[in-house]
Amino acid sequence: MLNLFALGVGFLLAPRRLVRAWARGRRTRNLYREDGVDHLLSRRVDEMRAELGFAAAAPRPRPRDLAAVVSLALPILAVMTAPLLVVLALRRALI
C-alpha cells in the first residue's frame, strides 16, 4: 500500500521522473528473490550495479511505460482523494 501511495504522490509531484524510474525499473533486475543479503555484503557496489543492469545508461521511457504509469496512477489518485471528497460533501451538507 505504501508503494501505491508513493506512486500516486510521485505522479503528482514529479511525473517525468516517475516515468523514467518506471522505465529503468522495468529493464533492470532486483534483489527481491535473493535468499538473504549477507553473501552480497562483500561485493563492490559497481559490481552489483553492473549485474543488476544499472551500469548502463538509463533507458528512454517508451509510450507503453507512460501508459502503464498513468493506468496505475489515476485509479490510485482517485482512491486517495475519495475520502477527502466525502468529507467535503458531508461538510457542505451540514453547513
Secondary structure, DSSP 8 states (H G I E B T S, - for coil): -HHHHHHHHHHHH-HHHHHHHHHHHHTS--STTSS-SGGGTTS-HHHHHHHHT-SS------HHHHHHHHHHHHHHHHHHHHHHHHHHHHHHHH-
